[in-house]
């Protein structure tokens, strides 16, 4: 498969696929013409990484997951530990987003949103951060 075909099949932009090759996540063969020739295995790896990225895993984590996936002697506990760490990071981000939502919602509630020049939103943003 050429890059356009594998990009369509994997649901990834060609630029992303080239990047994944540059950083060593995939290693497609090259034809005599110098063009990349992607195998079914390359497509599978790209789809795997694409799915992991859609779940928020970093490139470093994707590399680790791909290594674990390809290692038939892996311990499922290693995979679970990586996934649990990622879920903890997601939950931490959710907590941060909820706090941001609460703060901004209070500021919006306090703003009259009319012709008055005073604005609690701007006043709230002008205050030094606590922390």
ChimeraX attribute file (.defattr): number of C-alpha atoms within 10 A of each C-alpha:
attribute: neighborCount
match mode: 1-to-1
recipient: residues
	/A:1	16
	/A:2	14
	/A:3	18
	/A:4	13
	/A:5	13
	/A:6	23
	/A:7	19
	/A:8	11
	/A:9	14
	/A:10	21
	/A:11	13
	/A:12	16
	/A:13	14
	/A:14	16
	/A:15	11
	/A:16	13
	/A:17	20
	/A:18	15
	/A:19	13
	/A:20	16
	/A:21	14
	/A:22	11
	/A:23	11
	/A:24	11
	/A:25	21
	/A:26	19
	/A:27	15
	/A:28	19
	/A:29	13
	/A:30	12
	/A:31	11
	/A:32	8
	/A:33	6
	/A:34	8
	/A:35	13
	/A:36	16
	/A:37	16
	/A:38	19
	/A:39	15
	/A:40	10
	/A:41	11
	/A:42	19
	/A:43	20
	/A:44	14
	/A:45	18
	/A:46	25
	/A:47	18
	/A:48	17
	/A:49	25
	/A:50	19
	/A:51	15
	/A:52	18
	/A:53	14
	/A:54	10
	/A:55	12
	/A:56	15
	/A:57	20
	/A:58	14
	/A:59	15
	/A:60	10
	/A:61	17
	/A:62	19
	/A:63	17
	/A:64	15
	/A:65	20
	/A:66	17
	/A:67	13
	/A:68	16
	/A:69	15
	/A:70	11
	/A:71	10
	/A:72	8
	/A:73	8
	/A:74	12
	/A:75	10
	/A:76	11
	/A:77	9
	/A:78	13
	/A:79	14
	/A:80	11
	/A:81	11
	/A:82	15
	/A:83	15
	/A:84	12
	/A:85	11
	/A:86	17
	/A:87	15
	/A:88	11
	/A:89	13
	/A:90	15
	/A:91	12
	/A:92	12
	/A:93	12
	/A:94	12
	/A:95	12
	/A:96	12
	/A:97	12
	/A:98	12
	/A:99	12
	/A:100	11
	/A:101	12
	/A:102	12
	/A:103	13
	/A:104	15
	/A:105	13
	/A:106	13
	/A:107	17
	/A:108	14
	/A:109	11
	/A:110	12
	/A:111	15
	/A:112	13
	/A:113	13
	/A:114	8
	/A:115	6
	/A:116	8
	/A:117	8
	/A:118	12
	/A:119	15
	/A:120	17
	/A:121	19
	/A:122	11
	/A:123	10
	/A:124	14
	/A:125	11
	/A:126	9
	/A:127	8
	/A:128	7
	/A:129	7
	/A:130	4
	/A:131	3
